[in-house]
Amino acid sequence: MGEIVTPMEIKAALILKGIKMVEVAEKCNVKPTTVSQVIAGRSKSARIQITIAKIIEKEVGEIWPKS
């Protein structure tokens, strides 16, 4: 898999790892809507981006170029 850049690709990668956005939210102690906003690029959170990157075994820069 190359760079992951679209929200759908990020969500798909989480699903393939068996992780729901609600679980990412719980790990980061935020609301699921916050995770959704970060995935969609409407909001930025290094903590959420790092958590997602670790789960899907990618670098943050591969998922969110220019972050």
Backbone bond lengths (Angstrom), bond angles and torsions (degrees), N, CA, C in turn:
res aa  C-N    CA-C-N  psi(-1)  N-CA   C-N-CA  omega(-1)  CA-C   N-CA-C  phi
1 M - - - 1.451 - - 1.524 108.47 -
2 G 1.324 116.89 132.47 1.448 121.37 179.10 1.511 110.92 -82.08
3 E 1.326 114.98 -151.28 1.461 119.05 178.56 1.522 110.23 -62.93
4 I 1.324 115.09 139.66 1.454 120.86 175.08 1.521 106.17 -100.11
5 V 1.314 117.09 116.76 1.458 118.06 -175.76 1.522 114.22 -127.61
6 T 1.317 119.18 -16.72 1.455 118.78 -178.91 1.527 110.14 -100.13
7 P 1.320 116.78 150.25 1.464 119.44 177.70 1.527 112.73 -56.07
8 M 1.319 117.45 -38.21 1.471 120.14 179.45 1.527 111.09 -63.40
9 E 1.324 116.98 -38.82 1.467 120.48 178.76 1.525 111.10 -67.02
10 I 1.326 116.57 -37.98 1.467 120.53 178.01 1.528 109.36 -65.08
11 K 1.331 116.54 -47.72 1.473 120.51 179.07 1.522 110.99 -61.02
12 A 1.330 116.85 -41.50 1.467 120.88 179.12 1.526 110.87 -62.91
13 A 1.325 116.79 -41.36 1.465 120.77 179.53 1.525 110.41 -63.69
14 L 1.331 117.75 -39.13 1.464 120.89 176.73 1.528 110.33 -64.40
15 I 1.326 116.61 -44.31 1.466 120.99 179.52 1.525 110.41 -60.54
16 L 1.325 116.40 -42.55 1.473 119.85 179.06 1.524 111.93 -61.87
17 K 1.333 116.55 -27.29 1.470 121.15 177.20 1.529 111.20 -87.96
18 G 1.343 116.44 -1.89 1.456 120.13 178.71 1.517 113.67 78.27
19 I 1.324 117.27 23.44 1.462 122.32 -176.93 1.522 110.02 -114.59
20 K 1.323 116.47 132.67 1.461 122.33 176.44 1.525 109.27 -96.41
21 M 1.335 115.97 156.50 1.467 120.10 178.80 1.525 111.15 -59.15
22 V 1.333 116.76 -32.51 1.459 121.02 177.90 1.534 110.42 -60.54
23 E 1.324 116.34 -38.06 1.459 120.59 179.25 1.529 111.45 -69.12
24 V 1.322 116.48 -38.45 1.467 120.41 175.40 1.533 108.74 -62.22
25 A 1.327 116.55 -43.71 1.463 121.20 179.04 1.528 111.01 -59.58
26 E 1.325 116.52 -44.14 1.465 120.28 179.42 1.520 111.48 -62.56
27 K 1.343 116.49 -42.24 1.470 120.57 179.12 1.536 111.66 -62.25
28 C 1.345 115.17 -33.63 1.470 120.37 -176.76 1.526 112.58 -96.43
29 N 1.333 116.43 -1.65 1.460 121.75 -179.30 1.528 112.05 57.75
30 V 1.339 114.80 45.35 1.463 121.88 177.24 1.527 108.51 -133.28
31 K 1.323 116.27 172.54 1.463 121.16 176.99 1.531 109.83 -78.71
32 P 1.330 116.94 149.93 1.476 119.83 177.49 1.532 112.65 -56.67
33 T 1.331 117.57 -31.41 1.465 119.39 178.68 1.521 111.30 -64.28
34 T 1.324 117.04 -32.48 1.467 120.67 177.53 1.524 110.09 -65.80
35 V 1.323 116.56 -43.05 1.470 121.03 177.44 1.528 109.36 -61.37
36 S 1.310 116.30 -44.79 1.466 121.14 179.31 1.525 111.24 -59.43
37 Q 1.327 116.78 -41.63 1.467 120.63 179.39 1.523 111.61 -65.44
38 V 1.317 117.28 -38.09 1.473 120.66 177.86 1.525 109.64 -67.27
39 I 1.322 117.19 -45.43 1.463 120.60 178.88 1.522 110.75 -59.54
40 A 1.326 116.66 -40.13 1.471 121.49 -178.82 1.526 112.71 -77.03
41 G 1.333 117.45 -9.48 1.462 120.48 179.96 1.516 114.06 83.30
42 R 1.331 117.69 8.94 1.462 120.85 179.28 1.520 112.07 -84.45
43 S 1.322 116.33 -14.25 1.454 122.25 -179.46 1.520 107.21 -144.23
44 K 1.330 116.25 157.75 1.465 120.19 177.98 1.517 109.61 -123.85
45 S 1.305 115.29 137.81 1.456 122.51 174.20 1.520 107.22 -151.65
46 A 1.311 115.56 111.47 1.467 119.33 179.49 1.520 110.61 -59.05
47 R 1.321 117.29 -38.75 1.469 121.09 -178.87 1.527 110.95 -61.47
48 I 1.327 117.09 -46.08 1.464 120.87 179.56 1.524 110.42 -68.34
49 Q 1.325 117.01 -42.82 1.465 120.22 179.28 1.525 111.08 -61.03
50 I 1.315 117.32 -43.25 1.467 121.31 179.70 1.525 110.51 -65.01
51 T 1.335 116.67 -41.89 1.465 120.77 179.03 1.525 110.92 -60.77
52 I 1.327 116.54 -47.38 1.471 120.52 179.44 1.523 110.35 -63.53
53 A 1.329 116.95 -43.96 1.463 120.91 -179.50 1.531 111.09 -58.73
54 K 1.328 116.63 -43.39 1.468 120.07 179.02 1.526 110.88 -63.62
55 I 1.328 116.55 -42.99 1.468 120.59 -178.43 1.524 110.80 -61.26
56 I 1.333 116.57 -44.41 1.468 118.75 -175.87 1.533 112.49 -94.58
57 E 1.333 115.27 8.12 1.467 122.71 173.75 1.524 112.91 58.10
58 K 1.320 114.81 48.14 1.463 121.96 175.98 1.519 108.68 -131.46
59 E 1.320 115.81 164.20 1.456 120.90 172.57 1.526 108.56 -81.82
60 V 1.331 116.73 148.50 1.467 120.80 178.87 1.524 110.42 -54.23
61 G 1.329 117.78 -42.74 1.461 121.87 -179.26 1.522 114.43 -64.67
62 E 1.331 117.16 -23.21 1.463 120.36 175.79 1.524 110.53 -74.51
63 I 1.313 116.18 -31.74 1.466 121.87 -176.51 1.524 110.78 -87.52
64 W 1.314 114.33 -46.67 1.460 120.90 -179.02 1.526 109.37 -122.78
65 P 1.317 118.12 80.59 1.465 119.55 177.86 1.531 109.82 -57.12
66 K 1.299 116.04 144.47 1.473 122.74 -179.81 1.516 113.21 66.75
67 S 1.344 117.60 24.10 1.480 120.41 177.27 1.501 109.89 -89.23
